[in-house]
C-alpha cells in the first residue's frame, strides 16, 4: 500500500478549481499501479452481495464472481477503496476545509491505464460579519409591552370558561358555540377549581401577570427577530448547498412529525395541499437558506469571541434528553445541545446581554427558541 508521502505527492498533481456556492473541484489521474493493490478487496466486497444459481449469497467463488461482475465494476470498487485512503491526503495537500461527503466521479476508466478522477466537495465558507455587529442590539431598542387591558383579560376568562364547558360537554358542541347559559359561573368556586387560587380576584391578578409576561416575551422575540434580520442582511457568505439541504431535512422532518401528530399521514397532507414533497421542499428552500446562513454567522461570532455553551447546562440537558430518548446517540445529542446553547449565548451577546453568568435552561424538553435561530453545521 502507498505511504502518506506517496499520497501527498500524487495529491499535488491534482488541479483545484474554485466553484460557486463554496465548492471546489479537484481533478487529476491516479496511476493504475496505485489502484491494483485494492483489486482483491474490491472483488471480495462485491462478491458478498452476489447470488448465483447453486451458490448462496456471498458464497460465489472469487473467479466466478470476477467473470460475472466484470473488470470495470471491480475496478470502480477498487477506486472507491483507494479514495478512502487518498481523499484525506488530497484535501490536506490543497489545504481544503471540506465539509460533508465529496462527490467523486470517474472520468476515465480502462484496465492498465491511469484512472481519471473529479472530486467536488463543499468547503466551509468564509463568513464576513458586519463591522458594527456588536452594536446591532443598541440600534434595536426593546419596545415596551403595553399593559393588559381589562377587555383582553375578560376575553381570556371567557375562553377559559368555554374550554371548561367544552371539556364537560357530551354533545361535541364547538367551543366557540357553547351558549352563555352553559358556561360555568365566574366566581370564587370556579377560580379555585382551576388550581391554587384563593378566589376570583387572585385568579384575575395572576392571569393578568401571566398575560403581561407573555407580552414582554413577545416584545423580546420581536426585537431578537429584528437583530437577526439586520445581521443576516449585512453578513456576506456563500452558503454551501449541503448546508441548505441539511436545514431542509430538518424543516421537512418537523413538518412530517407535526402532520402525524394531528392524525394525518404525510401522503394525505400532500394530496390535500395538492403538492409533491419536492414542491414542499422548494417552498421551504428560502427559509432553509436563511437558517443555514444564520448558523454560519453565529458560528463565526462564537469562534471570534470564544463563546461556548455552559458545561454544567450541557450535562443537565444531556441527562434529561437521554432519559426521554434512550436510543439516541449521546455524542450526537451532545453536539446538538452544545450548538443550541452556544447559539443562545451568541444571540444574547448580540442583544447586549451579559453572557458571563452561568447558563440556565428553562426546561429540559427542548430549546425551541434558540433552535429556531440557528442549527448546527460544525
HELIX and SHEET records of a PDB file:
HELIX    1   1 UNK A    4  UNK A   11  1                                   8    
HELIX    2   2 UNK A   32  UNK A   36  1                                   5    
HELIX    3   3 UNK A   39  UNK A   47  1                                   9    
HELIX    4   4 UNK A   62  UNK A   69  1                                   8    
HELIX    5   5 UNK A   71  UNK A   93  1                                  23    
HELIX    6   6 UNK A  133  UNK A  135  5                                   3    
HELIX    7   7 UNK A  136  UNK A  139  1                                   4    
HELIX    8   8 UNK A  150  UNK A  168  1                                  19    
HELIX    9   9 UNK A  175  UNK A  177  5                                   3    
HELIX   10  10 UNK A  180  UNK A  182  5                                   3    
HELIX   11  11 UNK A  188  UNK A  193  1                                   6    
HELIX   12  12 UNK A  200  UNK A  234  1                                  35    
HELIX   13  13 UNK A  241  UNK A  261  1                                  21    
HELIX   14  14 UNK A  266  UNK A  273  1                                   8    
HELIX   15  15 UNK A  277  UNK A  305  1                                  29    
HELIX   16  16 UNK A  311  UNK A  324  1                                  14    
HELIX   17  17 UNK A  330  UNK A  350  1                                  21    
HELIX   18  18 UNK A  368  UNK A  373  1                                   6    
SHEET    1   A 4 UNK A  15  UNK A  19  0                                        
SHEET    2   A 4 UNK A  23  UNK A  30 -1                                        
SHEET    3   A 4 UNK A 115  UNK A 123 -1                                        
SHEET    4   A 4 UNK A  98  UNK A 108 -1                                        
END                                                                             
